[in-house]
Amino acid sequence: MSRSSRHNQPTKKAKKSSSFGKKLLKTILAILLLLILALGGMAAKVYFDAKNTASDIHKPIDRDVSELRDKPAQTKKGDPISILLLGIDTGDLGRVEQGRSDTMMIATLNPNTKKSTLVSIPRDTYTEIIGHDTVDKLNHAYAFGGPEMSMLSVENLLQIPVDHYVAVDMGGLKEVVDIVGGIDVDNDIEFTQDNYSFPIGVNHMNGEQTLSYIRMRYDDPEGDYGRQKRQRKVVSAILNQALSLNTLTNYNDILKLLQNSVSTDLTWDQLLDVQSKYTKAFGTTQSDQLQGTGDMIGGVSYQIISDDELARVRGILKEQLEME
């Protein structure tokens, strides 16, 4: 296939896609809220309701350990781990098929360094789809082979073990932000979207405002990459707000949200391990972006990741996973 028409701006097809952030944000909050609900100080009924929900959303994969590890990372020991976060477009605009991972982020949690990383991966990344014998957009891996093929393909791209995954179907961000009482986001570009104004500085947002905040792309000088930066800010803000909550009186709504939208290979015991062993890892969160260059190959738009950029991001992730 020949390459031509290099560009950095989003294609018309990309512009039609729904907001990336709301799927990812729900993913991370889903894990976090389960952990909060599991705290020993909560009522026994809440604990067991949360445990039942964790059982419902548990969808294991057909492997015990990544080929890039000699043995599984053990959450009981607080080993550094990685989690692939997938926002799936199933259910959006009436879709009922397997869906594609329109949102992809790799998160690492390291309680030893008290740090976590959150790296956005462009969905249109041109890469090998492991198990499908093709080179295609990375987000097609989920449509071809579900979370396992996505994990294998991301491992091959980034050369790090992907220990776990969390996938969430298309869902509303509004309810998620409103559940935690709104969020505070430090905004660095002034703009107006959907009749909401976002000045430079700290903005307190409810669910509707947050949707608009992460929806804006066309007036951003960085295009879709700028929007992904705002998504990561919102993720951090939700984490901070959720961690500050002492009680959640509307937990039934939260559990229903999880049952309808989320799947993960993390077991209930592993979620409890994360709550007890990894909380310190949220002390400092490093956000980053795997940056590509727009290219047309065979009439299809892709993001091409350079060797230098791959080396940079691989180095960050390997350091956090204590592989170097």
N, C-alpha and C positions, 0 to 999 in steps of 0.2 A: 504494500500500500504506500502511496506517495503522500507526502505532507505538504500542505500549502496553507496560505491565508492565516498566518499566525495572528492571534489576537489575545487580549487580556480581559475584554468585556464579556459579561454573560450573554449567552445566546438567547434567541427568542424562546426556544424550548425551555431553557433554564428559568426564564422569567415567569413561565406559566406555573412552575412548581409551587406548592404550598410552603408556608413558613417552615424553615428547617428547625428553628429553635424549640418550638413547642413540643416536638416529639422527644428531643433530647432532654429538655428540662424535666419533663414528666418522668423520664427514665431515672435520672439521678434522684429526684425527689422521692420516687417510689421506693428505692432502696433505703433512703434515709429515714423516711417515715416509718417503715417497718422496724427499723432499728430503734427509733424513739419509742414506738409502741411496745417494744419488747423489754424496756427497762424494768428492773425488778420492782420499782416503786409503784408501777401501775397496777390496777386491779387485776385479779386473776382472770376474770372474763375477758378483759381486753387482751391480755397475754395470749390466751388460748385462741381467741378469734384471729389475732395476728398470725399465730402459728398455723392455723388452718388455711389462711390466705396464702402464706408462704408455700404451703404444700400444693395449693391449687396452681400457683404460677410457676412451680418448679418443673422445668423441661430440660432434662439432662441431655448431653450430647454423647456421641458414640466414641469417646476416647477418655482415658484416665489422666493423661499428661501430654503436654506439648512435646513434640520431638526436639525442641530446643532446650528442654530441661532433662536432667538425669533422673529427677524424681519430682513429684508434684510439690508446688509451693504450699506449705501448710499454714492455714489461717490460724490454727490453734497456737502455733508458735510465733505468729506475727511476722511470717516471712513477707518480704515485699511482693506484691501481686499486681497484675494488670487486668483490667476489665474493658472489654469492647462494648461500647454503647451504641446501639442501633435504633434509629427512628425509622419505622417502616410505614410506607404509604398505603398499606392495605386499609380499606375503609374510607379513604379520602375520595371525594367526588364519586361515591358509589362503587368503588373498586371492591371486588371480592376475591381476586386472585392472590397468589402467594405474596406479591408485593416486592418492592425494592427498598434498600436501605438508603433513603434520601438524606439521612443524617448519620455520620459516623465520627465518633471520637474514641480515642484510646486514653484510658485513665490509669495511672499508676498510684499505688498507695504504699508508702514506706514509713512505718511507725518508728523505725530507727532514726531516720533523719527528720522526722516530724514534718514531712513534706508530701505533697501529692502533685501530679502533673495531669493536665488535661489538654490533649493535642487534637485539634480538628483535622480531619482527613477529607480532602475534596471528594465528593461522590463521583465525579467524572474522571478520577485518576486512571490513567492508562496503565494497566498492569496485568500480570498473569493471574487468571482465575484458577486456583489450585483445585484439582478434581474435575475440571470441566475441559481441560486441554485447549484453552483459548486465551487470547489476550483481549481484554475488553474493559469497559468501565467497571471500577471496583464495586459500585453499588449493584451491579447485576449479579454478584456472587450470591446474595441472599435469595434472589429469584431462582437461581439455578440450583442451590443446595442448602438454603436456610442458614441458620447461625453458624453451623459447623464450617461450611464452605467460606463464609465471611471471615471467620477466625483464621482459617488456614491461609487465605489470601492476604489478610493483613499481616500475619506472621511472615509470610514470604516477602512482602513489600518492605516491612520495617525491620525484619531480622531480629525480632524479640518474641519471647513466648507470650501468647495470649491465653491467660489462665481461665478467664470466665467471660461471660457475656450477659448483657441485659438488653432485651429487645422490647419495644413498645409500639403498638399500633397508633395510627393517627388519632390524636385526641386534642381536646381543648386545653390551652394553656391558662385560660382565664380562671377555671376552677382551681387549678394547682396553686397559682399565686394567691388567690383569695383565701384558700385554706390556711395558708401560713400568715395571713394578715397583711399582705402586701410586701413589697421589697424596696430597698434603697439601692440605687445604681448610680455610680459616678460616671456621668456622661461627658464625653470630650469633643462632641461635634453638635452644634446647634441645628435643629431641624424641626419641621412640622410634618406629621403623618396622621391621616384620618382625623383631622381637626384637633389633634393633641399636639401641644408644643413641648419640646424637650430642650431646655436651656443647658448650657454648659454648667457642670457641677453636679451635686447630688440631687437626684430626682426620686421622690417616693412614688411608686406606681402600684395601682391595683391591676387586676387581671387584664382588663380591657386595654389599659395603657401599655402594659407589657407586650401584648400582642402587637400593637402598633409600633412599639420601640424596636422589636426585632424584625418587623416586616419591611421596614424601609431599606431600600437598596439603591434605587436609581439616582438619588441625590448624594450618595456616598462616593467620595473620590476613589475609594478602594473597591467599589462595587460589592460583589457578593462576599469577598474576603472581609470587607468592613462589617458587613452584617454578621458574619461568623464571629468577629471579635465581640460584638455586642451580645451575641448568644452566650459566649463564655462568661461575660460579665454578669449576665442574668443568672447563669448557673451558680456562680459563686455567691451571688446575693441570696438566692433561694437556700443554698446550703447554710449560709450564715444565719438567716432568719429561722430556718427549721431547727438548727442546733441550739438556738436561744430559747426555744419554746420549752416550758416546763410541763405543760399538759396539752392534750389534744381532745377536746370535748366532742368533736365531730368525727371520731375515728371510724364510724361505720361508713360514712361517705368516702373516706380515704381508702378503706379496704375494698369497697365496691369498685372504686376507680382502678385499683391495682388488679383485681380479678378480671376486669373487662379489657385491660390494655397491656399488661406486662407479662413477659416470660423471661426466665433466667435459669441457668444451671446451678446457681448458688442455692444450697440447702438452707433450711432453717438454722441448723447448727452453725453453718458458715456465716450466716447473717449475724448471729449472736457473737461469733468470733470477731467479726468486723466491728461490731459495736464496742466490744470490750478491749480489743487489741489495736484497733486502727484509728480510733477517734483522734489521737494526736497527729495523725497524718494530715488531717484537715487544717492543722494550724497554719500552714503556708501552702497555697496552691499556685503553681506555676502554669500559666496558660500559654499555649503556643499554637501555631498553624503550620501544617505541612503545605508549603507554597509551591504552586505549579505555574506553568505558562500555557495559555490557551493555544490549541493547535487543531487544525482540521485534518483528519485522516480518513480517506475514502468517503469524504462528504459528511463525516460525523465529528462533532466537537468533543475534544478531550482536554484534560489537564495533564501535561507532561511534567514529571518531577525530575529535576536534574540529579546527577550523582552527588554533587556537593550538598544539595538540600537534603537528600536522603541520609547522607552521612551525618549531617548536623542533627537532625531529629533522632536518628538512631542513637547517637551519642548521648543525648539528653535522657532518652528512655532507658538505655542500658545502665546509665549511672544510677538512676532512681531504682532500678531493679537489682542493683549491686551485681551487675554482670561484668563490670570492668574494674 
